[in-house]
Amino acid sequence: MRRFRLDDEALYCAFPDSKVERLNAERKRAIILEVLPESDFYDYRIFIDVVGKIKKVKESQLFPMATSTY
């Protein structure tokens, strides 16, 4: 079962497992455009808000957005 659904907001990190702190700390706001079938190599198709790109990504590259406390 996938963690994100269509139209969910998430934070995208291109290199989440990198040993270089600058690379694994860089997160960009993204919107889930499509949840891909389980049989595909990638899990989601996303729109990266900061750069205006559409990419297919693995779930390990996405992180939940912080929820509002008010």
Contact map, one row per residue, 1 for C-alpha under 8 A:
1110000000000000000000000000000000000000000000000000000000000000000000
1111100000000000000000000000000000000000000000000000000000100000000000
1111100000000000000000000000000000000000000000000000000000100000000000
0111110100000000000000000000000100100000000000000000000000000000000000
0111111100000000000000000000000101100000000000000000000000000000000000
0001111100000000000000000000000111100000000000000000000000000000000000
0000111110000000000000000000001110000000000000000000000000000000000000
0001111111000000000000000000001100000000000000000000000000000000000000
0000001111100000000000000000111100000000000000000000000000000001100000
0000000111110000000000000000111100000000000000000000000000000111100000
0000000011111000000000000011110000000000000000000000000000000111100000
0000000001111100000000000011110000000000000000010000000000001110000000
0000000000111111000000011111000000000000000000000000000000001110000000
0000000000011111000000110110000000000000000000000000000000001000000000
0000000000001111110000110000000000000000000000000000000000001000000000
0000000000001111110000111000000000000000000000000000000000011000000000
0000000000000011111000010000000000000000000000000000000000000000000000
0000000000000011111110110000000000000000000000000000000000000000000000
0000000000000000111110110000000000000000000000000000000000000000000000
0000000000000000011111110000000000000000000000000000000000000000000000
0000000000000000011111111000000000000000000000000000000000000000000000
0000000000000000000111111100000000000000000000000000000000000000000000
0000000000000111011111111100000000000000000000000000000000000000000000
0000000000001111111111111110000000000000000000000000000000000000000000
0000000000001001000011111110000000000000000000000000000000000000000000
0000000000001100000001111111000000000000000000000000000000000000000000
0000000000111100000000011111100000000000000000000000000000000000000000
0000000000111000000000000111110000000000000000011100000000000000000000
0000000011110000000000000011111000000000000000011100000000000000000000
0000000011110000000000000001111100000000000001111000000000000000000000
0000001111000000000000000000111110000000000001111000000000000000000000
0001111111000000000000000000011111100000000111100000000000000000000000
0000011000000000000000000000001111100000000111100000000000000000000000
0000110000000000000000000000000111110000000111000000000000000000000000
0001110000000000000000000000000111111000001110000000000000000000000000
0000000000000000000000000000000001111101011110000000000000000000000000
0000000000000000000000000000000000111111001000000000000000000000000000
0000000000000000000000000000000000011111101000000000000000000000000000
0000000000000000000000000000000000001111100000000000000000000000000000
0000000000000000000000000000000000011111111000000000000000000000000000
0000000000000000000000000000000000000111111000000000000001000000000000
0000000000000000000000000000000000010001111110000000000111100000000000
0000000000000000000000000000000000111101111110000000000111100000000000
0000000000000000000000000000000111110000011111000000000111100000000000
0000000000000000000000000000000111110000011111100000011110000000000000
0000000000000000000000000000011111000000000111110000011110000000000000
0000000000000000000000000000011110000000000011111001111000000000000000
0000000000010000000000000001111000000000000001111111111000000000000000
0000000000000000000000000001111000000000000000111111100000000000000000
0000000000000000000000000001100000000000000000011111000000000000000000
0000000000000000000000000000000000000000000000011111100000000000000000
0000000000000000000000000000000000000000000000111111110000000000000000
0000000000000000000000000000000000000000000000111011111000000000000000
0000000000000000000000000000000000000000000011110001111100000000000000
0000000000000000000000000000000000000000000011110000111110000000000000
0000000000000000000000000000000000000000011111000000011111000000000000
0000000000000000000000000000000000000000011111000000001111101000000000
0000000000000000000000000000000000000000111100000000000111111100000000
0110000000000000000000000000000000000000011100000000000011111100000000
0000000000000001000000000000000000000000000000000000000001111110000000
0000000000011111000000000000000000000000000000000000000011111110000000
0000000001111000000000000000000000000000000000000000000001111111000000
0000000001111000000000000000000000000000000000000000000000011111100000
0000000011100000000000000000000000000000000000000000000000000111110000
0000000011100000000000000000000000000000000000000000000000000011111000
0000000000000000000000000000000000000000000000000000000000000001111100
0000000000000000000000000000000000000000000000000000000000000000111110
0000000000000000000000000000000000000000000000000000000000000000011111
0000000000000000000000000000000000000000000000000000000000000000001111
0000000000000000000000000000000000000000000000000000000000000000000111
